[in-house]
């Protein structure tokens, strides 16, 4: 029985992702963000449950990737589409959607590629190679929150097509890059071995408190820049 608990939590992640997509495409921004947060929590808890219960299986690994493909692959593409279209379909709808808006779904395609590569890559045990899909999605969701609440007066800025296309292309590159990035998940809560994670967590809390809804994107941007800096400086993976 206990071997089904982590998989059930993974399916909850998938369910939240499906509902979040429906919500954003029906102009329910706050509900979509809440459901995304619930999916993130479920994504963290399924791995924690598997470790606590000492149950691991190939099925669980594949199921996790399938759930992540929806919540952290299709959902960020849908969010970028929503911001780009400002919640309204373009004139001509079908033709307009294809040529004006759907290029942002490149992030969905590269999320699928990253998840497939991750399942086959035996190097990514203590750290990631490339940006994890949840981090990519948090960054995009942060842009949605900035747009919806016009945080710091940046709502109009983050809805600019050129910026959204750059974001989609940049995140897509990072998803499949070979840049080492430290794992944000804690396997234990001792200081030793978690120094960078604890410091980063403290900075993240400060940014969230200072910037409000603009905080999530700022935290992920800091995460990306920190890891890029270490990589370009020749540091070994954390």
C-alpha positions in Angstrom: 0.0 0.0 0.0 2.7 2.5 1.0 4.3 2.3 -2.5 1.3 3.9 -3.9 1.4 7.0 -1.7 4.2 8.9 -3.6 2.5 8.1 -6.9 -0.8 9.4 -5.6 0.9 12.7 -4.6 2.5 12.8 -8.1 -1.0 12.5 -9.6 -2.1 15.3 -7.4 0.6 17.4 -9.0 -0.7 16.5 -12.4 -4.3 17.3 -11.4 -3.3 20.7 -10.1 -1.4 21.4 -13.3 -4.4 20.5 -15.5 -6.7 22.7 -13.4 -4.2 25.6 -13.5 -4.1 25.5 -17.3 -7.9 25.6 -17.4 -8.0 28.4 -15.0 -5.4 30.6 -16.8 -7.1 30.1 -20.2 -10.4 31.2 -18.6 -8.8 34.4 -17.2 -8.7 33.1 -13.6 -5.2 34.3 -12.8 -5.2 34.0 -9.0 -6.8 30.6 -9.1 -4.2 29.4 -11.6 -1.3 30.7 -9.4 -2.8 28.9 -6.3 -3.1 25.7 -8.2 0.4 26.0 -9.5 1.6 26.5 -5.9 -0.3 23.4 -4.9 1.4 21.5 -7.7 4.8 22.7 -6.6 4.1 21.5 -3.0 3.0 18.1 -4.4 6.1 17.8 -6.5 8.2 18.3 -3.4 6.2 16.0 -1.3 6.2 13.0 -3.6 10.0 12.7 -3.5 10.0 13.3 0.3 7.4 10.6 0.8 9.3 8.2 -1.4 12.5 8.8 0.7 10.6 8.5 4.1 8.8 5.4 3.0 11.9 4.0 1.2 9.9 3.2 -1.9 11.4 3.8 -5.3 10.3 2.4 -8.7 10.8 3.1 -12.4 7.0 3.7 -12.6 7.3 6.5 -10.0 10.1 8.2 -12.0 8.3 8.1 -15.3 5.0 9.2 -13.7 6.8 12.1 -12.1 8.1 13.3 -15.5 4.7 13.0 -17.1 3.1 15.1 -14.3 5.9 17.7 -14.5 5.4 17.9 -18.3 1.9 19.3 -17.7 2.5 21.4 -14.6 6.0 22.6 -15.5 5.9 22.3 -19.2 2.5 23.0 -20.7 1.4 25.4 -17.9 4.3 27.9 -18.4 3.7 28.0 -22.1 0.0 28.7 -21.4 0.9 31.5 -19.0 3.1 33.2 -21.5 0.4 32.8 -24.1 -2.1 34.4 -21.7 0.2 37.4 -21.0 1.1 37.9 -24.6 -2.6 37.8 -25.7 -3.7 39.8 -22.7 -6.4 37.3 -22.3 -7.9 38.1 -25.7 -7.6 36.0 -28.9 -6.1 37.9 -31.9 -8.1 38.9 -35.0 -8.6 36.0 -37.3 -8.1 33.7 -34.2 -6.6 30.5 -35.7 -4.2 32.1 -38.1 -3.4 34.8 -35.6 -2.7 32.4 -32.7 -0.4 30.3 -34.8 1.8 33.2 -36.1 1.5 35.7 -33.2 1.3 33.9 -29.9 2.2 30.2 -30.0 6.0 30.7 -30.5 6.1 31.1 -26.7 5.2 27.4 -26.5 8.8 26.7 -27.3 9.3 26.6 -23.6 6.9 23.6 -23.5 8.9 21.8 -26.2 12.2 22.3 -24.4 10.6 21.3 -21.1 9.7 18.0 -22.7 13.2 17.6 -24.0 14.7 18.4 -20.6 12.5 16.0 -18.8 13.4 13.2 -21.3 17.1 14.0 -21.0 16.9 14.1 -17.2 15.5 10.6 -17.0 18.4 9.2 -19.0 21.2 11.3 -17.4 22.9 9.5 -14.5 25.0 12.6 -13.6 22.2 14.6 -12.1 22.0 13.1 -8.6 23.3 15.8 -6.3 22.9 18.8 -8.7 21.2 19.6 -12.0 22.6 20.2 -15.4 20.4 22.9 -16.8 17.5 24.8 -15.3 14.9 22.5 -13.5 11.4 22.8 -15.0 9.8 23.9 -11.7 12.3 26.8 -11.5 11.5 27.8 -15.0 7.8 27.7 -14.2 8.2 29.8 -11.1 9.9 32.5 -13.1 7.1 32.6 -15.6 4.4 32.5 -12.9 6.2 35.5 -11.3 5.9 37.4 -14.5 2.2 36.6 -14.5 1.8 37.9 -11.0 3.7 41.1 -11.9 1.5 41.5 -15.0 -1.8 40.9 -13.1 -1.0 43.1 -10.1 1.1 45.7 -12.0 3.8 45.1 -9.4 6.3 47.9 -9.2 4.6 49.5 -12.2 6.1 46.8 -14.4 2.8 45.2 -15.6 3.0 46.8 -19.1 6.7 46.1 -19.4 6.5 42.3 -18.8 3.7 42.0 -21.3 5.8 43.3 -24.2 6.0 40.6 -26.9 9.8 41.1 -27.5 10.4 40.5 -23.8 8.2 37.4 -23.6 9.8 35.9 -26.7 13.3 36.5 -25.2 12.1 34.9 -21.9 10.8 31.9 -23.7 13.9 31.5 -25.7 16.3 32.1 -22.8 14.5 29.7 -20.5 14.4 27.1 -23.2 18.1 27.3 -23.7 18.8 27.0 -20.0 16.5 24.0 -19.6 18.7 21.9 -21.9 22.1 23.5 -21.2 25.0 21.9 -19.4 25.2 24.6 -16.8 25.5 23.0 -13.3 22.8 24.3 -10.9 22.5 23.3 -7.2 19.5 21.4 -6.2 17.0 23.5 -4.3 15.5 20.6 -2.4 16.7 19.6 1.0 17.4 16.0 1.7 18.2 16.8 5.3 18.2 20.0 7.3 21.7 19.9 8.7 24.0 22.9 8.0 26.8 20.8 6.7 26.4 20.2 3.1 23.5 22.6 2.8 25.3 25.9 3.4 24.6 27.4 -0.1 20.9 26.2 0.1 20.4 27.8 3.5 22.0 31.1 2.5 20.0 31.2 -0.7 16.8 30.4 1.2 17.4 33.3 3.5 18.1 35.7 0.6 14.9 34.3 -1.2 12.8 35.0 1.9 14.2 38.6 2.1 13.4 39.2 -1.6 9.9 37.8 -1.3 9.3 40.1 1.7 10.8 43.1 0.0 9.3 42.7 -3.5 6.0 41.0 -2.9 4.6 39.3 -6.0 7.6 40.4 -7.9 9.7 38.3 -5.6 9.4 34.8 -7.3 10.9 35.9 -10.6 13.6 37.8 -8.8 14.5 34.7 -6.8 14.8 32.5 -9.8 16.8 35.2 -11.7 19.2 35.3 -8.8 19.4 31.5 -8.8 20.2 31.5 -12.5 22.8 34.3 -12.3 24.5 32.7 -9.3 24.9 29.3 -11.0 25.9 30.9 -14.3 28.5 32.9 -12.4 30.0 29.8 -10.8 30.0 28.0 -14.1 31.7 30.7 -16.0 34.2 31.1 -13.2 35.2 27.4 -13.4 33.8 26.3 -10.1 32.9 22.6 -9.6 29.2 21.7 -9.3 27.7 22.1 -5.8 
